Amino acid sequence: MDEIVAEYIRRTVLKIPRHEIKTMLQTWGFLSEAQLQTVNFHQTKDSVSREVVQLCKDNSADIKQAALLDIIYNHVYPNKRIWSVYQMNKSGEETDFFDLRDFKKKFKRRLQTALKNVTINFKEYEDNAIWIRIAWGTPYKKPNQYKTSYVVYHSQTPYVFISASVIRSTLPLLCQALAVASNYHDIREMELRSHCLNSLKDIVFKRYSQTFQTYYPRPLQERNVTSENVDLRIIQENKNEKERILRVNREVFGDGPQPKLEFAQYKLETTFKSNPSLDVSDIKEPFRCLVKFSSPHLLESLKSLAPAGLADAPLSPLLTCIPQKARNYFKIRERKGIFPGSFVSP
Amino acid sequence: QLLGNEGVAPSAEPDAAQRSARAVLEWKTRSVQDLLQLFYLTGLSGKRTKHGACFCLSTAYEGTYLGCFYVDVTVRPQVRIRRHSVPAFIPLQQLAARHLPADLKRFLSVLSDHLNAYVGRRYQADQLQERFSSHLGGTVQRNSLCNMLAFSYNTSGRSESFPFSARLLYGDPCRSLPTEAVVSC
C-alpha cells in the first residue's frame, strides 16, 4: 500500500473522536467485522490508528478507499468546515431525469480535461445528497490529499454547497464542472455562508419553520401554554405589551428552531446624515462602515432580543429577512432598502 | 372567542333565549370549521392577509393525505410571490414566470398538479421500498423529484438473486405514473 495513503488514513482516523472510531469504520465497510474485533479501541488513539492502518495494508487499501473514509468523516462532522452556497440557472424547461452516472461522468471529464492531477470521489446518501471530494494537484504535481474541496449537491435543485479548499484558484473550475454536469448554464455564489451545512440546506430548501397565515391549524402545532406561577400579589403592569411582543416575534420567527448561522455582515455605503447644524453635511462621499453580528446561533439570539427587553419588536427587517432572502452578507447603498428581488424571493 | 367571553349570568338560571343563542353560535362555529376543513381537503385553501393572500396547497395520493405547501402572495402592484415552502426541485420560478401575474388561478392549479404528482411518486417509491424490500436487491435508486427510479428485483421474494433490473422514467411532471419503463435481465 502506498505510504501516502497509509499516512492519510492514519491522520483521518486520528481526527475521529475515540468513541466514534469503531462506528465510522463500520460505516466505511472496508474492514471486515472480524478485523475490527481485533482492534482494541480503548487504547490511545495513536495506537488505534496504527492498528487500523496495518489492517488497511493487509486489505491493500488504495486512495479511493481512503477518500471514502474522509468523505464519511466530513459527512458526520460537516460543521468543522465553512460552507458557501452557490445558485445555478438554466433556461430550458425539459424534464430533467438526472442520471447519476451521467452527472459523475460529465463532472469528472470536465475537471480532468482542464486539470489532469485531481482525485475525485463520490458518495451518495439516501436523502438524495451527493457528496463529492476533490483533492487538487497542479499541472506538474500529483494531487495533494490534504488540499481538498467538498461539494454537496441534491439532484434537480439549483443549489450547490461548497466547502472550498485553501486554493481559491480552483473554485471557478469547480463551479464550471458542476454547472455542466448538472445541466445548468451558469452558477454564481450567493451571499450565504455558515459552518452549519444543514442550516444552509434548511434555508435554501425552505425546510425551516415559517409562519404562514392559514385557517387550518397545523396538526403538530400545539400552543405551549407555559403555566407560570400565578402569584396573585404580583400584577404585570405591561402584560399587554409583553403579549404583543411575543405575538409579533412569533409572526416573524415562527415557532420552530431557527437555522444556525454564526454571523451576519452589513456593508454600509451610505452618506452620513446628520443634524444640519453640524458641519459635516457637505461630505458627499459615502461613509464606509461594516457592521458584523456574531453569535454561536445568530437567529436564535435575534429571536430572543425582544422578549428579553433588549430591543423593540418588531426588529429591523434587515435582521429578520435573513432566512427568507437566503443571505447573511448585505450591501446597503444610498437608496433605502436592499436590492429588489426577482419574481420569486429565493 | 365569543363563547369563551360569555360570563356567567348573575342569576342562577341562564335564560332560555341565552341558551339557544349560544347553541346557534356553537352550531355556526362548528359548521364554519367543517367548511374550512373541507376546503383543506379539496387541496387548495387560502386566507386573506394584509398583503394579499396565503394559499395552502394540500397534497394526497389515493386517499392518503401527504402534507401541505404554502404560497404567500402580495397583490399590489401585481401578483407576486412573497414567501413559500415549495421544495427547490419544483420549478416554481418557471411556473410563476409563465402564469403570473395574469392568471393566479391557473398558476395555483398547475403548481398543485406538480406538487401532488411529486408527493404521489415519492409515496409510491417509499411504499415500494417498505413493502417489497424482500423482492428488491438493495435500495431503490431515485432522485429528488422521484421521476427516475432504478432497482433490481426478483419475483419470488425469497431467493438471494435479483435477476431483473428496472428503470422507470416519469416524463410528465404532473403525473405520478411512469411514462417509460425498461426492464432487463
Boltz contact constraints between the chains, C-beta under 6 A:
constraints:
  - contact:
      token1: [A, 93]
      token2: [B, 94]
      max_distance: 6.0
  - contact:
      token1: [A, 95]
      token2: [B, 171]
      max_distance: 6.0
  - contact:
      token1: [A, 95]
      token2: [B, 173]
      max_distance: 6.0
  - contact:
      token1: [A, 97]
      token2: [B, 148]
      max_distance: 6.0
  - contact:
      token1: [A, 97]
      token2: [B, 169]
      max_distance: 6.0
  - contact:
      token1: [A, 98]
      token2: [B, 143]
      max_distance: 6.0
  - contact:
      token1: [A, 128]
      token2: [B, 144]
      max_distance: 6.0
  - contact:
      token1: [A, 154]
      token2: [B, 144]
      max_distance: 6.0
  - contact:
      token1: [A, 155]
      token2: [B, 143]
      max_distance: 6.0
  - contact:
      token1: [A, 155]
      token2: [B, 144]
      max_distance: 6.0
  - contact:
      token1: [A, 156]
      token2: [B, 89]
      max_distance: 6.0
  - contact:
      token1: [A, 156]
      token2: [B, 143]
      max_distance: 6.0
  - contact:
      token1: [A, 156]
      token2: [B, 144]
      max_distance: 6.0
  - contact:
      token1: [A, 156]
      token2: [B, 145]
      max_distance: 6.0
  - contact:
      token1: [A, 157]
      token2: [B, 88]
      max_distance: 6.0
  - contact:
      token1: [A, 157]
      token2: [B, 89]
      max_distance: 6.0
  - contact:
      token1: [A, 205]
      token2: [B, 88]
      max_distance: 6.0
  - contact:
      token1: [A, 206]
      token2: [B, 85]
      max_distance: 6.0
  - contact:
      token1: [A, 212]
      token2: [B, 54]
      max_distance: 6.0
  - contact:
      token1: [A, 212]
      token2: [B, 70]
      max_distance: 6.0
  - contact:
      token1: [A, 212]
      token2: [B, 72]
      max_distance: 6.0
  - contact:
      token1: [A, 213]
      token2: [B, 47]
      max_distance: 6.0
  - contact:
      token1: [A, 213]
      token2: [B, 49]
      max_distance: 6.0
  - contact:
      token1: [A, 213]
      token2: [B, 54]
      max_distance: 6.0
  - contact:
      token1: [A, 214]
      token2: [B, 47]
      max_distance: 6.0
  - contact:
      token1: [A, 214]
      token2: [B, 56]
      max_distance: 6.0
  - contact:
      token1: [A, 215]
      token2: [B, 36]
      max_distance: 6.0
  - contact:
      token1: [A, 215]
      token2: [B, 47]
      max_distance: 6.0
  - contact:
      token1: [A, 216]
      token2: [B, 40]
      max_distance: 6.0
  - contact:
      token1: [A, 324]
      token2: [B, 83]
      max_distance: 6.0
  - contact:
      token1: [A, 343]
      token2: [B, 96]
      max_distance: 6.0
  - contact:
      token1: [A, 344]
      token2: [B, 81]
      max_distance: 6.0
  - contact:
      token1: [A, 344]
      token2: [B, 93]
      max_distance: 6.0
  - contact:
      token1: [A, 344]
      token2: [B, 96]
      max_distance: 6.0
